[in-house]
Amino acid sequence: MARVTISEIARRAGVSKTAVSFAFNYPERLSEETLQRILAVAEEVGYAPDPVASNLKTRRTGCIGILVPQPIPIITRNPHTLAFIEGVGEVCHEAGMSLMLVPPLKGNLRRAILRAAVDGFLTLGLETFRGTMVVLQQRGIPFVMVDSDPTPGIPCVNIDDETGAYAAMSYVLQGGHRRIAILGIRSGHHGDYHKYAGTLQRRIAGYARALAEYGLSLDDADVRLVECECDAEGGYTGFHAVWQTRWQPTAIVTMADIIAIGVLQAARELGVRVPEDVSLIGYDDIEASGLTCPALTTIRQPAAEKGRRAAELLRRWIEDGAFAAEHITLPVELVVRQSFAPLPSDLLR
């Protein structure tokens, strides 16, 4: 069967080919009566516009991409990421745009950037992929960095990571704890925090600043950093690594709530009571954090708002080539629940 053309739709509806094009690309330019007449004819004859041809004409895909550094199954294990995507999705819904997750193609982010049919990118936590930024700039489409080191001339949305980490560690130290394990997010640097960048660097700086106020440091024998995968399994494994040794912490600080949830599971299986035997504090305040047993003390960051603000910046840049880059930092706050307790006075030293 021959493909129905835009000319045939125009003839049957008694309108111009331009009007038919508007009906599928810029419906707001037509009266409701004309729009409905064109759509009715199109449905009757089974016409659907060719999205590839349409994109070639408008040079727009109507889609934005979230560029992520890991495969999608790994990224989506963290509810914080899903909350971020929810915020981005709200803006896409309002703008009539679609959303694409863009992971590395066979381990190659550059290939993914070049192949993705999007109008712009949100880059999520790509501070260790500086070469990727060059490819984005070479492709010449808008992009907004999220959870990365701010770069002049490029829009960026972060949370106040250092303040949040400082608040978490300060709360632990105020509670009398001095044997502290930090379950960090896998960095690729095997625990060498001096090489951290972006989010990890800011959080480790916050922890270090709080420790220094008590005459301690990240290099003290009783302050131990263990890197984990950023999922519940990572927290589960991390807890076993720090607990089943002769040295045991009285408090554990995690860089993500999903890691803390894995800690709770491992502790329960080993008969370790939280917070009686070990206190626990997370970071993110994902929805599940208030539902765990015990409920998780954590640092609340506005993940959905972060997604909304980043998507709004990207949308503005796509629509206005003269857009001026902004660097936005969102606030965080300590949320106190039941997973943390001050060290009993008989254990203070």
C-alpha positions as CSV (number, residue, x, y, z in Angstrom):
1,M,0.0,0.0,0.0
2,A,1.3,3.4,-1.0
3,R,2.2,5.7,1.9
4,V,-0.3,8.5,2.5
5,T,1.4,11.9,1.9
6,I,0.9,15.3,3.5
7,S,-0.4,16.5,0.2
8,E,-3.2,13.9,0.3
9,I,-4.1,14.9,3.8
10,A,-4.2,18.6,2.8
11,R,-6.5,17.9,-0.2
12,R,-9.0,15.8,1.8
13,A,-9.1,18.3,4.6
14,G,-9.3,21.3,2.3
15,V,-6.3,23.0,3.8
16,S,-2.7,23.8,2.8
17,K,0.3,21.5,3.3
18,T,1.6,24.0,5.7
19,A,-1.5,23.7,7.9
20,V,-1.1,19.9,7.9
21,S,2.6,20.4,9.0
22,F,1.5,22.8,11.7
23,A,-1.1,20.2,13.0
24,F,1.7,17.8,13.8
25,N,4.5,20.1,14.8
26,Y,3.0,23.5,15.9
27,P,-0.7,22.8,16.7
28,E,-1.0,26.0,18.7
29,R,-0.8,27.9,15.4
30,L,-4.1,26.5,14.1
31,S,-7.7,27.1,15.2
32,E,-9.2,24.2,17.1
33,E,-11.7,23.6,14.3
34,T,-9.0,23.3,11.6
35,L,-6.7,21.2,13.8
36,Q,-9.5,18.7,14.6
37,R,-10.5,18.5,10.9
38,I,-6.9,17.7,9.9
39,L,-6.4,15.1,12.7
40,A,-9.7,13.4,11.8
41,V,-8.7,13.0,8.1
42,A,-5.2,11.7,9.2
43,E,-6.8,9.1,11.5
44,E,-9.3,8.1,8.8
45,V,-6.6,7.4,6.2
46,G,-4.0,6.0,8.7
47,Y,-1.5,8.8,8.3
48,A,1.4,9.2,10.8
49,P,4.2,11.8,10.3
50,D,7.7,10.5,9.8
51,P,9.6,11.6,12.9
52,V,13.0,11.4,11.2
53,A,11.9,13.7,8.4
54,S,10.2,16.0,10.8
55,N,13.4,16.3,12.9
56,L,15.4,17.1,9.8
57,K,13.1,20.0,9.0
58,T,12.9,21.5,12.5
59,R,16.3,20.4,13.7
60,R,14.6,19.5,16.9
61,T,13.9,16.0,18.3
62,G,11.6,17.2,21.2
63,C,13.7,15.0,23.5
64,I,16.4,15.7,26.1
65,G,18.9,13.1,27.3
66,I,20.3,12.4,30.8
67,L,23.9,11.3,30.3
68,V,24.8,8.8,33.0
69,P,28.2,7.2,33.6
70,Q,27.0,3.7,34.3
71,P,24.6,1.2,32.7
72,I,21.0,1.9,33.3
73,P,20.3,-1.2,35.5
74,I,23.0,0.1,37.9
75,I,21.9,3.8,37.9
76,T,18.3,2.9,38.6
77,R,19.1,0.9,41.7
78,N,19.5,4.2,43.6
79,P,16.1,5.7,44.5
80,H,17.8,9.1,44.7
81,T,18.5,8.9,40.9
82,L,14.8,8.0,40.3
83,A,13.7,11.1,42.3
84,F,16.0,13.2,40.1
85,I,14.5,11.7,37.0
86,E,11.1,12.4,38.3
87,G,11.9,16.1,38.6
88,V,13.3,16.2,35.1
89,G,10.2,14.4,33.9
90,E,7.9,17.1,35.3
91,V,9.6,19.7,33.2
92,C,9.5,17.5,30.1
93,H,5.8,16.9,30.7
94,E,5.1,20.6,30.9
95,A,7.1,21.3,27.8
96,G,5.7,18.4,25.8
97,M,9.1,16.9,25.5
98,S,10.3,13.3,25.9
99,L,13.2,12.0,28.0
100,M,16.0,9.6,27.2
101,L,18.5,7.9,29.5
102,V,21.9,7.8,27.7
103,P,24.4,5.3,29.2
104,P,27.8,4.4,27.8
105,L,27.6,2.4,24.6
106,K,29.8,-0.7,25.1
107,G,31.6,1.3,27.8
108,N,32.0,4.4,25.6
109,L,30.3,7.6,26.6
110,R,31.6,9.5,23.6
111,R,29.9,7.1,21.3
112,A,26.7,7.5,23.2
113,I,26.8,11.3,23.0
114,L,27.3,11.2,19.2
115,R,24.5,8.8,18.6
116,A,21.8,10.1,20.9
117,A,19.0,11.9,19.1
118,V,18.4,14.7,21.6
119,D,18.2,18.5,21.7
120,G,20.4,18.7,24.8
121,F,21.9,16.7,27.7
122,L,21.9,16.7,31.4
123,T,25.1,15.2,32.6
124,L,24.8,13.4,35.9
125,G,27.9,13.1,38.0
126,L,30.5,13.1,35.2
127,E,33.3,15.0,37.1
128,T,35.8,12.2,36.3
129,F,34.9,12.2,32.6
130,R,36.5,15.5,31.5
131,G,37.0,14.2,28.0
132,T,33.2,13.8,27.7
133,M,32.8,17.5,28.2
134,V,35.0,18.1,25.2
135,V,32.8,15.8,23.0
136,L,29.6,17.6,24.2
137,Q,31.1,20.9,23.3
138,Q,32.2,19.6,19.9
139,R,28.7,18.3,19.2
140,G,27.5,21.9,19.7
141,I,24.2,21.2,21.6
142,P,23.2,22.6,25.0
143,F,24.1,20.7,28.1
144,V,23.7,21.3,31.9
145,M,26.1,19.7,34.4
146,V,24.6,18.1,37.6
147,D,26.6,16.9,40.6
148,S,29.8,18.1,39.0
149,D,32.5,20.7,39.5
150,P,31.2,24.0,38.1
151,T,32.8,25.0,34.8
152,P,32.8,28.6,33.6
153,G,30.2,29.2,30.8
154,I,28.3,25.9,31.4
155,P,25.1,25.8,33.5
156,C,25.5,23.6,36.6
157,V,23.2,22.4,39.4
158,N,24.6,21.0,42.6
159,I,23.5,20.6,46.2
160,D,25.6,21.9,49.1
161,D,27.4,18.6,49.5
162,E,30.2,19.9,51.7
163,T,27.7,21.5,54.2
164,G,25.7,18.3,54.3
165,A,28.6,16.1,54.9
166,Y,29.9,18.5,57.6
167,A,26.5,18.4,59.3
168,A,26.5,14.6,59.3
169,M,30.0,14.1,60.7
170,S,29.5,17.0,63.2
171,Y,26.4,15.3,64.6
172,V,28.3,12.0,65.0
173,L,31.2,13.7,66.8
174,Q,28.8,15.7,69.0
175,G,27.4,12.4,70.1
176,G,30.7,11.3,71.4
177,H,31.7,8.9,68.7
178,R,35.4,8.6,67.8
179,R,35.6,5.2,66.1
180,I,33.9,6.0,62.8
181,A,33.6,4.2,59.5
182,I,32.8,6.1,56.4
183,L,31.1,4.0,53.7
184,G,31.9,6.1,50.6
185,I,30.8,5.7,46.9
186,R,33.0,3.7,44.6
187,S,35.4,6.2,43.0
188,G,37.9,4.3,40.9
189,H,40.6,5.7,43.1
190,H,40.5,2.8,45.6
191,G,40.0,5.0,48.6
192,D,42.6,7.6,47.8
193,Y,40.4,10.5,48.7
194,H,43.0,13.1,47.7
195,K,42.1,12.2,44.0
196,Y,38.3,12.7,44.5
197,A,36.5,15.3,42.4
198,G,33.0,16.7,42.2
199,T,30.4,15.3,44.7
200,L,32.8,12.9,46.4
201,Q,35.4,15.6,46.9
202,R,32.9,18.0,48.4
203,R,31.5,15.4,50.8
204,I,34.9,14.1,51.9
205,A,35.9,17.8,52.5
206,G,32.9,18.2,54.7
207,Y,33.7,15.1,56.7
208,A,37.3,16.2,57.0
209,R,36.4,19.7,58.2
210,A,34.2,18.4,61.0
211,L,36.8,15.9,62.1
212,A,39.5,18.6,62.2
213,E,37.3,20.6,64.7
214,Y,37.8,17.7,67.1
215,G,41.5,17.2,66.4
216,L,40.9,14.3,64.2
217,S,41.5,13.5,60.5
218,L,40.6,11.0,57.8
219,D,44.0,9.4,58.3
220,D,43.5,8.6,62.0
221,A,43.5,4.9,62.9
222,D,40.0,5.0,64.2
223,V,38.5,6.8,61.2
224,R,38.2,4.4,58.2
225,L,37.0,5.1,54.7
226,V,35.7,2.1,52.8
227,E,34.4,2.5,49.2
228,C,31.2,0.7,48.2
229,E,29.0,0.3,45.1
230,C,26.2,2.8,45.5
231,D,23.4,0.3,46.1
232,A,22.1,-1.8,49.0
233,E,24.4,-4.7,48.1
234,G,27.3,-2.3,48.4
235,G,26.2,-1.2,51.9
236,Y,25.7,-4.9,52.8
237,T,29.2,-5.8,51.7
238,G,30.7,-2.6,53.2
239,F,29.3,-3.4,56.7
240,H,30.8,-6.9,56.6
241,A,34.1,-5.3,55.7
242,V,34.2,-3.0,58.7
243,W,32.4,-5.1,61.3
244,Q,33.9,-8.6,61.0
245,T,37.4,-7.4,62.1
246,R,39.0,-6.7,65.4
247,W,38.3,-3.0,64.9
248,Q,34.6,-2.1,65.1
249,P,33.2,1.4,64.7
250,T,30.6,2.9,67.1
251,A,29.2,4.9,64.2
252,I,28.9,4.5,60.5
253,V,28.5,7.5,58.1
254,T,27.4,6.6,54.6
255,M,27.5,8.8,51.5
256,A,24.1,7.5,50.3
257,D,20.9,6.3,52.0
258,I,20.8,3.2,49.7
259,I,24.2,2.2,51.1
260,A,22.8,2.7,54.7
261,I,19.8,0.5,53.9
262,G,22.3,-2.3,52.9
263,V,24.1,-1.7,56.2
264,L,20.8,-2.2,58.1
265,Q,20.2,-5.5,56.4
266,A,23.6,-6.8,57.1
267,A,23.5,-5.6,60.7
268,R,20.1,-7.4,61.2
269,E,21.5,-10.6,59.9
270,L,24.5,-10.5,62.1
271,G,22.5,-9.6,65.2
272,V,24.0,-6.1,65.5
273,R,21.6,-3.6,66.9
274,V,21.2,-0.1,65.4
275,P,21.7,2.3,67.2
276,E,22.5,0.4,70.4
277,D,25.6,-1.4,69.0
278,V,26.4,1.0,66.2
279,S,24.9,4.3,65.1
280,L,24.2,5.0,61.4
281,I,23.7,8.1,59.4
282,G,23.0,8.4,55.6
283,Y,22.8,11.0,52.9
284,D,19.9,11.8,50.5
285,D,16.7,11.2,52.5
286,I,15.1,9.0,49.9
287,E,11.5,8.0,50.6
288,A,12.5,4.7,52.1
289,S,14.7,6.3,54.7
290,G,11.7,7.2,56.9
291,L,10.3,3.6,56.6
292,T,13.3,1.6,57.6
293,C,13.6,0.0,61.0
294,P,15.0,1.9,62.7
295,A,14.2,5.0,60.6
296,L,17.3,6.5,59.2
297,T,19.0,9.7,60.4
298,T,20.2,11.4,57.2
299,I,21.0,14.5,55.2
300,R,18.0,15.6,53.1
301,Q,18.8,16.8,49.6
302,P,16.1,18.0,47.2
303,A,16.7,15.4,44.4
304,A,13.5,16.1,42.5
305,E,14.0,19.9,42.7
306,K,17.5,19.4,41.5
307,G,16.1,17.6,38.5
308,R,13.5,20.3,37.8
309,R,16.0,23.1,38.1
310,A,18.5,21.4,35.8
311,A,15.8,20.6,33.2
312,E,14.5,24.1,33.3
313,L,18.0,25.5,32.6
314,L,18.4,23.1,29.7
315,R,15.0,24.0,28.3
316,R,15.8,27.7,28.4
317,W,19.1,27.1,26.6
318,I,17.5,25.0,23.9
319,E,14.9,27.7,23.3
320,D,17.2,30.7,23.6
321,G,20.7,30.5,22.2
322,A,21.7,33.6,24.0
323,F,21.0,31.9,27.4
324,A,23.4,33.0,30.1
325,A,24.8,30.1,32.2
326,E,23.9,29.8,35.8
327,H,25.5,27.9,38.6
328,I,22.9,26.8,41.2
329,T,23.6,25.3,44.6
330,L,20.6,23.9,46.5
331,P,20.5,23.7,50.3
332,V,20.5,20.5,52.4
333,E,19.4,19.8,56.0
334,L,20.0,17.2,58.7
335,V,17.0,14.9,59.4
336,V,17.2,13.2,62.8
337,R,15.5,9.9,63.3
338,Q,16.1,6.7,65.2
339,S,19.2,5.1,63.7
340,F,21.6,7.3,65.6
341,A,22.3,7.6,69.3
342,P,24.9,9.4,71.4
343,L,27.7,7.1,72.7
344,P,26.8,5.9,76.2
345,S,28.8,7.8,78.9
346,D,30.6,4.7,80.1
347,L,32.1,4.3,76.6
348,L,33.2,7.9,76.2
349,R,37.0,8.3,76.3
